Amino acid sequence: MRLALMLGAGLLGVLALLLAAIAIGATPLPLGAVIDALRGGEGPLARIVVDLRLPRALLALLVGAGLGTVGCLLQTATRNDLADPFLFGLSSGAAAGAVFVITVTGDLLGVWTLPAAAFAGGMAASAIVLMLISRLGDRGPARLVLAGLAVSFLFMALTNYLVFAGDQRAAHSVLFWTLGGLGLARWDLLPVAAAGLAAILLFAAVFHRNFDALLAGEDTAHTLGVDVVALRRNTFLVCAFATAAFVSISGVIGFVGLMVPHMARALAGPLHGRFVPLAALLGAGLLLVSDIASRTALAPQELPIGIVTTSVGALFVLTLLRREG
């Protein structure tokens, strides 16, 4: 009953934040005009709502929910409370792919060039990590984290080289994209983020009992019939696919996947069937609030959303360390 109340309150909160994200911006819109536009109204304000602000708000919702869920599964699979997509090179690979397009090749595929390159970079990073741990013959969580860190630094170095050696006129675009932003939000790109969210939520729903068993340790999970190596590998693959989908549109948005699992676990307990849905709602709400802050803090200029989430994330980690200390 308590979980149902929390999920219901979370859903209502996300819907309220969705409306707020549409109404609040460099040019505030009356809430009545927003509701009228969502009901099918016509006019300039309706076009701003339907064509610009609603896709952006929905993208924040999808990406926030997805990154929160990815963080939940990665933290359990690696038994590392600081695990998130950054830790395994997934975000760095996607960033390198996008920066390569911005600084070297240009728009070869039109508007799909940047998302396609970022997605390819994220999947390439995941493939390298899996190849490394398979060659090393140890697929434990510690080795997976180390391989991920190595790949992350490798792609970060590649990104920095491309920025330095490429077209310097693109430096501003590169900086904004690597710090995250929702400026690419369009109706035709939303299915990419939706596919990533659907994949990670479906995987979590199907294997939530396996993740619960892993909480008791690998040996206990084995005795309960869980193939830990396969679960960890499949988790990484699905998380890589989902993260690449998100980053290919929103850029690199940090700390959402790290913070949200801790908050959801504190509220709903450690069982994945309970706290993963709450984490999805909390992630969506966090990114909606961050997007509102990014559009209003320096209005009419837009602050990269990654600056907002990183600032909040740094405070969160300090609070976590102080509490555990």
C-alpha positions in Angstrom: 0.0 0.0 0.0 2.8 2.4 0.9 4.6 1.6 -2.4 1.4 2.2 -4.4 1.0 5.6 -2.7 4.6 6.6 -3.4 4.3 5.5 -7.1 0.9 7.4 -7.4 2.4 10.5 -5.8 5.5 10.2 -8.0 3.4 9.9 -11.2 1.3 13.0 -10.2 4.5 14.9 -9.5 6.0 14.0 -12.8 2.8 15.1 -14.7 2.9 18.4 -12.7 6.5 18.9 -13.6 5.8 18.1 -17.2 3.3 20.9 -17.4 5.7 23.2 -15.5 8.5 22.4 -18.0 6.2 23.4 -20.9 5.0 26.6 -19.3 8.2 27.8 -17.7 11.0 29.1 -19.9 12.8 32.2 -21.3 9.3 33.3 -22.3 6.8 32.0 -19.7 3.5 30.7 -21.0 0.1 30.9 -19.2 -0.8 27.5 -17.8 -4.3 27.9 -19.4 -2.7 28.4 -22.8 -0.6 25.3 -22.3 -3.6 23.1 -21.4 -5.6 24.6 -24.3 -2.7 23.7 -26.7 -2.5 20.2 -25.4 -6.2 19.8 -26.0 -5.8 20.7 -29.7 -5.9 24.5 -29.7 -4.6 26.6 -32.5 -2.5 29.7 -32.8 1.2 30.7 -32.3 1.3 29.7 -28.6 -0.1 26.3 -29.4 2.6 25.8 -32.0 5.3 26.7 -29.5 3.8 24.2 -27.0 3.2 21.3 -29.4 6.3 21.7 -31.7 8.9 22.9 -29.3 8.3 22.6 -25.6 6.2 19.4 -25.4 8.8 17.3 -27.3 11.6 18.7 -25.1 9.7 18.0 -21.9 8.9 14.4 -23.1 12.5 13.9 -23.9 13.6 15.0 -20.4 11.0 12.6 -19.0 12.2 9.6 -21.1 15.9 10.2 -20.6 15.6 10.9 -16.9 13.6 7.7 -16.3 16.0 5.7 -18.5 19.2 6.9 -16.9 17.7 6.3 -13.4 16.8 2.7 -14.3 20.2 2.1 -15.9 21.9 3.3 -12.8 19.8 0.8 -10.7 20.8 -2.2 -12.7 24.5 -1.3 -13.1 24.9 -0.7 -9.4 23.4 -4.1 -8.6 25.2 -6.0 -11.3 28.6 -4.5 -10.4 27.9 -4.3 -6.6 29.2 -0.8 -6.8 27.1 2.0 -5.3 28.9 4.6 -7.5 28.2 2.8 -10.8 26.5 4.8 -13.6 26.9 5.0 -17.4 29.9 7.3 -17.1 31.9 4.6 -15.3 31.8 2.1 -18.2 32.7 4.4 -21.1 29.2 4.3 -22.5 28.7 8.1 -22.4 32.3 8.8 -23.4 32.0 6.6 -26.5 28.8 8.3 -27.5 30.4 11.7 -27.0 33.4 10.8 -29.1 31.1 9.7 -31.9 29.1 13.0 -31.8 32.2 15.1 -31.6 33.8 13.3 -34.6 30.8 14.3 -36.7 30.8 17.9 -35.4 34.5 18.5 -36.0 35.4 16.3 -38.9 32.7 14.8 -41.2 29.7 17.2 -40.9 26.1 16.3 -41.6 26.5 13.3 -43.9 23.1 11.9 -43.0 21.2 15.2 -42.4 19.5 15.6 -39.1 20.1 12.0 -38.2 23.9 12.3 -38.5 24.6 13.4 -34.9 22.2 10.8 -33.2 23.5 8.0 -35.4 27.2 8.8 -34.7 26.6 9.1 -31.0 24.7 5.8 -30.9 27.5 4.1 -32.8 30.1 5.5 -30.5 28.3 4.3 -27.4 27.9 0.8 -28.8 31.5 0.7 -29.9 32.6 1.5 -26.3 30.4 -1.3 -24.9 31.9 -3.7 -27.4 35.4 -2.8 -26.5 34.7 -3.2 -22.7 33.1 -6.7 -23.3 36.1 -7.7 -25.5 38.5 -6.6 -22.8 36.9 -8.6 -20.0 36.5 -11.7 -22.2 40.2 -11.6 -23.2 41.2 -11.2 -19.6 39.2 -14.2 -18.6 37.6 -12.6 -15.6 34.1 -11.3 -15.8 33.8 -10.3 -12.2 32.4 -6.8 -11.2 35.8 -5.4 -10.3 37.3 -6.3 -13.7 34.3 -4.9 -15.5 34.6 -1.6 -13.7 38.3 -1.3 -14.4 37.8 -2.1 -18.1 35.0 0.4 -18.3 37.2 3.1 -16.7 40.0 2.4 -19.2 37.6 2.7 -22.1 36.1 5.8 -20.7 39.4 7.5 -20.4 40.4 6.3 -23.9 37.3 7.9 -25.5 37.7 11.0 -23.4 41.2 11.4 -24.8 39.9 10.9 -28.3 37.2 13.5 -27.8 39.7 16.0 -26.5 42.0 15.3 -29.5 39.1 15.8 -32.0 38.2 19.1 -30.3 41.8 20.3 -30.5 42.6 19.1 -34.0 39.2 19.7 -35.6 37.3 22.7 -36.8 37.8 25.3 -34.0 34.6 27.0 -35.0 32.6 24.0 -33.8 34.1 24.2 -30.3 31.0 25.8 -28.8 28.7 23.2 -30.3 31.0 20.5 -29.0 31.1 22.0 -25.5 27.4 22.3 -25.3 26.8 18.8 -26.5 29.3 17.1 -24.2 27.7 18.9 -21.2 24.3 17.7 -22.2 21.2 19.4 -23.6 17.7 18.8 -24.8 17.9 21.1 -27.8 17.7 18.3 -30.3 14.3 17.3 -29.1 11.9 16.6 -32.0 8.9 14.4 -32.4 10.8 12.2 -34.9 13.6 11.6 -32.5 11.5 10.7 -29.4 11.0 7.1 -30.5 14.8 6.6 -30.1 14.7 7.6 -26.5 11.4 5.7 -26.0 13.1 2.5 -27.4 15.9 2.8 -24.9 13.6 3.3 -22.0 11.3 0.4 -23.1 14.3 -1.9 -23.4 15.8 -1.2 -19.9 12.4 -1.3 -18.2 11.4 -4.6 -19.8 14.7 -6.1 -18.9 14.4 -5.0 -15.3 10.8 -6.3 -15.1 11.7 -9.7 -16.5 14.9 -10.3 -14.4 14.1 -8.4 -11.2 14.1 -11.6 -9.1 17.6 -12.4 -10.5 18.8 -9.0 -9.4 17.3 -9.5 -6.0 19.2 -12.8 -5.7 22.4 -11.1 -6.6 22.0 -8.7 -3.6 22.7 -11.7 -1.4 26.0 -12.4 -3.1 27.2 -14.3 -6.2 27.4 -17.7 -4.4 23.9 -17.4 -3.1 22.6 -16.3 -6.5 24.3 -19.4 -8.1 22.6 -21.7 -5.6 19.2 -20.1 -6.6 19.9 -20.9 -10.2 21.1 -17.5 -11.5 23.8 -17.5 -14.1 25.6 -14.4 -12.7 28.1 -14.1 -15.6 25.3 -14.1 -18.2 23.2 -11.8 -16.1 26.0 -9.3 -15.7 26.9 -9.5 -19.5 23.3 -9.1 -20.6 22.8 -6.2 -18.1 25.7 -4.4 -19.6 24.5 -4.9 -23.1 21.0 -3.7 -22.5 22.3 -0.7 -20.4 24.7 0.1 -23.3 21.9 0.1 -25.8 19.7 2.2 -23.6 22.5 4.7 -22.7 23.5 5.1 -26.3 19.9 5.8 -27.3 19.6 8.5 -24.6 23.0 10.1 -25.2 22.6 10.2 -28.9 19.8 12.8 -28.5 20.5 14.5 -25.2 24.3 14.5 -25.0 26.2 13.5 -21.9 24.0 14.2 -18.8 25.9 13.2 -15.7 25.0 11.9 -12.2 21.4 11.1 -12.8 22.2 7.4 -13.0 24.2 7.7 -9.8 21.9 9.7 -7.6 18.5 8.3 -8.4 19.0 4.7 -7.4 20.1 5.8 -3.9 17.1 7.9 -3.4 14.7 5.2 -4.7 16.3 2.5 -2.6 16.0 4.7 0.5 12.3 5.1 -0.1 11.2 1.7 -1.4 13.8 -0.8 -0.1 16.4 -2.8 -2.0 14.0 -5.2 -4.0 14.1 -4.3 -7.6 10.4 -4.9 -8.3 9.7 -2.1 -5.8 12.4 0.5 -6.2 13.1 0.4 -10.0 9.7 1.9 -11.0 10.2 4.5 -8.3 13.7 5.2 -9.7 12.2 5.8 -13.1 9.8 8.4 -11.8 12.4 10.1 -9.7 14.8 10.2 -12.6 12.1 11.7 -14.9 11.3 14.3 -12.2 14.9 15.2 -11.6 15.7 15.8 -15.2 12.5 17.9 -15.7 13.5 20.1 -12.8 17.0 20.4 -14.1 15.8 21.3 -17.6 13.6 24.1 -16.1 16.6 25.4 -14.2 18.9 25.2 -17.3 16.4 27.3 -19.3 15.8 30.0 -16.7 19.1 30.4 -14.8 20.7 32.5 -17.6 17.6 33.4 -19.6 17.4 34.0 -22.5 20.6 31.9 -22.9 20.3 28.2 -22.2 22.7 26.6 -19.6 23.8 23.1 -20.5 21.7 20.7 -18.4 24.8 18.7 -17.5 26.1 21.6 -15.4 22.9 21.5 -13.4 22.9 17.8 -12.8 26.6 17.7 -12.1 26.3 20.4 -9.5 23.4 18.6 -7.7 25.3 15.3 -8.1 28.4 16.7 -6.4 26.4 17.9 -3.4 24.6 14.5 -3.3 27.9 12.6 -3.2 29.3 14.8 -0.4 26.1 14.3 1.6 26.3 10.5 1.0 30.0 10.5 2.2 29.1 12.5 5.2 26.3 10.2 6.2 28.3 7.1 5.7 31.3 8.6 7.5 
